[in-house]
């Protein structure tokens, strides 16, 4: 077991639950302190220490880091794309201030490593849609994307200016069965499985041929840990790495589900989230992550669909 002491903020969210459990397996249950504003998630109960924490309260956060001898922080607390559009100023405030609090404490306390997720939401309608490269036009149109892009700049700044070892991935849409989605534009790809199992029909809030980059949660957790476990000398990107698993449309995922549930039907009623999706890439070029630290995805659409339907 490694001697690191990890604080995971936002542990009850879609990524947080599974990442906490994976890190506890690696570092030992007692060495991963899970925290969130919410009540402890059922899947986390009894697996290790948990505290209620408001990341916006910098003094409380600082005291917690010192008291528990924290060496690494994973900051997953955020307001996501679709939710953020309903209250943009709040989304900006929470997404930015939480990161600045963590980066500043990391600098003060000389912490070993920081993880903060970015997103494909940093890209906008003027970015190349196919195989979007690492370095390209970045003009996000949602407050979530704007806050993630600003966050990437802050991460790189704290690394170059103060030597903070902060690492980040631009997550695509994430699909999981263990914890509920958190108000993102790609949530349809989780809802569709639940509705297929329960009602054999689903109404998609995105149009049938809307392609988006996606990833199955086991791949996302593994990518996160592999990035964080890599030697610092291998990390050439200090903003956030492009990360890719698969790309598909509602029509394609529906066809895949029909192979398992022949009676399944899908309808399309695009809403305000369609406009968000239209500004995002169809597919991502993550060759830097593959070259720098050996990233390789495992799940494609058919493998993921079989696993989701088996586990829901």
Long-range contacts (C-beta under 8 A, 24 or more apart in sequence): 1-27, 1-28, 1-31, 2-26, 2-27, 2-31, 3-31, 3-71, 4-31, 4-71, 4-72, 4-112, 5-31, 5-33, 5-68, 5-69, 5-70, 5-71, 5-72, 6-31, 6-32, 6-33, 6-70, 6-71, 6-72, 6-73, 6-74, 7-33, 7-35, 7-64, 7-65, 7-68, 7-70, 7-72, 7-73, 7-74, 8-32, 8-33, 8-34, 8-35, 8-73, 8-74, 8-76, 9-35, 9-36, 9-53, 9-55, 9-73, 9-74, 9-75, 9-76, 9-77, 9-98, 9-102, 10-35, 10-36, 10-55, 10-75, 10-76, 10-77, 10-78, 11-35, 11-36, 11-41, 11-44, 11-50, 11-76, 12-36, 12-38, 12-39, 12-40, 12-41, 12-44, 12-179, 13-76, 13-77, 13-179, 13-182, 14-174, 14-176, 14-179, 14-180, 14-181, 14-182, 14-217, 15-76, 15-117, 15-171, 15-174, 15-217, 15-220, 15-221, 15-224, 16-41, 16-76, 16-179, 17-41, 17-43, 17-44, 17-178, 17-179, 18-176, 18-178, 18-179, 18-217, 18-221, 19-74, 19-76, 19-221, 19-224, 19-225, 20-44, 20-47, 20-48, 21-47, 22-221, 22-225, 23-74, 23-225, 24-48, 26-225, 33-64, 33-68, 33-70, 35-64, 36-77, 37-77, 41-179, 43-178, 43-179, 55-98, 55-101, 55-102, 56-94, 56-97, 56-98, 56-101, 58-101, 58-104, 58-105, 61-101, 61-102, 61-105, 62-105, 62-108, 62-109, 65-105, 65-109, 65-111, 66-109, 70-109, 70-111, 71-111, 71-112, 71-113, 72-111, 72-112, 72-113, 72-114, 72-115, 72-228, 73-102, 73-105, 73-106, 73-111, 73-114, 73-115, 74-114, 74-115, 74-116, 75-99, 75-102, 75-114, 75-115, 75-116, 76-117, 78-117, 78-144, 78-147, 79-144, 79-183, 80-144, 80-182, 80-183, 80-184, 81-119, 81-121, 81-142, 81-144, 81-145, 81-183, 81-184, 81-185, 81-276, 82-183, 82-184, 82-185, 82-187, 82-272, 82-273, 82-276, 83-182, 83-183, 83-184, 84-142, 84-143, 84-144, 84-147, 84-183, 85-142, 85-143, 85-144, 85-272, 85-276, 88-143, 91-143, 91-144, 91-147, 92-143, 92-146, 92-147, 95-144, 95-147, 95-148, 95-151, 96-147, 96-150, 96-151, 96-154, 99-151, 99-154, 99-155, 100-154, 103-154, 103-155, 103-158, 103-164, 103-166, 106-158, 106-164, 106-166, 107-158, 107-162, 107-164, 111-164, 112-165, 113-165, 113-166, 113-167, 113-228, 114-155, 114-164, 114-165, 114-166, 114-167, 115-166, 115-167, 115-168, 115-224, 115-227, 115-228, 116-151, 116-155, 116-166, 116-167, 116-168, 117-168, 117-169, 117-171, 117-224, 117-240, 118-148, 118-149, 118-151, 118-152, 118-168, 118-169, 118-170, 118-171, 118-239, 118-240, 119-144, 119-145, 119-148, 119-170, 119-171, 120-170, 120-171, 120-172, 120-173, 120-212, 120-213, 120-280, 120-281, 120-284, 121-145, 121-148, 121-185, 121-276, 121-280, 122-148, 122-149, 122-152, 122-170, 122-240, 123-279, 123-280, 123-281, 124-279, 125-278, 125-279, 127-281, 128-281, 129-281, 129-282, 129-283, 130-281, 130-282, 130-283, 131-283, 131-284, 131-285, 132-242, 132-281, 132-283, 132-284, 132-285, 133-242, 133-285, 134-237, 134-241, 134-242, 134-285, 134-286, 134-287, 134-288, 140-279, 141-276, 141-279, 142-276, 142-279, 145-279, 148-240, 152-239, 152-240, 153-239, 155-238, 155-239, 155-240, 156-238, 156-239, 159-238, 160-238, 165-232, 166-238, 167-227, 167-228, 167-235, 167-238, 168-239, 168-240, 168-241, 169-223, 169-224, 169-227, 169-240, 169-241, 169-243, 169-289, 170-240, 170-241, 170-242, 170-243, 170-284, 171-215, 171-220, 171-243, 172-212, 172-213, 172-214, 172-215, 172-243, 172-244, 172-245, 172-284, 173-212, 173-213, 173-214, 173-215, 174-214, 174-215, 174-216, 174-217, 174-220, 175-214, 175-215, 175-216, 175-217, 175-304, 175-308, 176-216, 176-217, 177-308, 177-311, 177-312, 178-217, 185-212, 185-273, 185-276, 185-277, 185-280, 186-212, 186-214, 186-277, 188-250, 189-214, 189-248, 189-250, 189-253, 192-250, 192-253, 192-254, 192-257, 192-266, 193-257, 193-305, 193-308, 193-309, 193-312, 194-312, 196-257, 196-261, 196-264, 196-309, 197-261, 197-309, 197-312, 200-261, 200-263, 200-264, 200-265, 201-264, 201-265, 201-266, 201-267, 202-254, 202-264, 202-265, 202-266, 202-267, 203-266, 203-267, 203-268, 203-269, 204-250, 204-254, 204-266, 204-267, 204-268, 204-269, 204-270, 205-269, 205-270, 205-271, 205-273, 205-274, 206-250, 206-268, 206-270, 206-273, 206-274, 206-277, 207-250, 207-268, 207-270, 207-274, 208-249, 208-250, 208-251, 208-266, 208-268, 209-249, 209-251, 210-249, 210-250, 210-270, 210-274, 210-277, 210-278, 211-247, 211-248, 211-249, 211-282, 211-283, 212-247, 212-248, 212-249, 212-277, 212-280, 212-281, 212-282, 213-244, 213-245, 213-246, 213-247, 213-280, 213-281, 213-282, 213-283, 213-284, 214-245, 214-246, 214-247, 214-248, 215-243, 215-244, 215-245, 215-246, 215-297, 215-299, 216-245, 216-246, 216-299, 216-303, 216-304, 216-307, 218-298, 218-299, 219-245, 219-297, 219-298, 219-299, 220-245, 222-298, 223-289, 223-295, 223-297, 226-293, 226-294, 226-295, 227-289, 227-293, 227-295, 230-292, 230-293, 234-292, 234-293, 235-292, 235-293, 236-288, 236-292, 237-288, 237-292, 241-286, 241-288, 241-289, 241-292, 241-295, 242-284, 242-285, 242-286, 242-288, 242-289, 243-284, 243-286, 243-289, 243-295, 244-283, 244-284, 244-285, 244-286, 244-297, 245-297, 245-299, 245-300, 246-297, 246-299, 246-300, 246-301, 246-304, 247-282, 247-283, 247-284, 248-301, 252-301, 253-301, 253-305, 256-301, 256-302, 256-305, 257-305, 257-309, 259-302, 259-305, 260-305, 260-306, 260-309, 261-309
